[in-house]
Amino acid sequence: MKKPKMRYYFGEVEENNGEYKYNQKYLFKTTGNPEEYTKKVARDWYGEDSSKTEEDGGFWHNGEVITNPGPHQRISEDHFNVMKRYLLVL
């Protein structure tokens, strides 16, 4: 059986903290489903227990901050290797 090919991505987590909204950018690589990967990143963004929100599929952290999986874009391995010098790799 053929081994799944590694794919490289530029992703974002959308944070809502009260009236403030901002996006955090990161890189990731996976052989699996990138949508599932970005959901896991949003859920674990603060490294603590989170609960799923009902309205938009985001995750509550300590009842104060909501994180949502943001957009992601597939990039080449070469771009990934350059960008990892400057961005968080998860």
Residue, then its C-alpha position, 0 to 999 in steps of 0.5 A: m500500500k502506498k504511503p500518504k503524501m505529506r502536504y504543507y499548509f499556511g493556516e490561521v486561528e481566529e480569536n475573539n476576545g471580548e470586542y477584539k478579534y484577531n488572527q494568529k498565523y501558523l504553519f503545519k504539515t499533515t498527510g490527513n485532512p487539513e480541516e480536521y487538523t485546523k479544528k484540533v489547533a483551534r481547540d488546543w490553542y491555549g493548551e487547556d480544556s476547551s468547550k465547543t460553542e454551539e453557534d459557530g463551531g468555535f471553542w471557548h477557553n476559560g469562558e473568555v476567549i473563543t477560537n475558531p479554525g481559520p482559513h488555510q492554504r496549501i503551500s509547497e515544501d520549499h515555501f514551508n521551509v523558508m516560512k518556518r524560520y518566521l512562523l510557528v510550526l504546529 
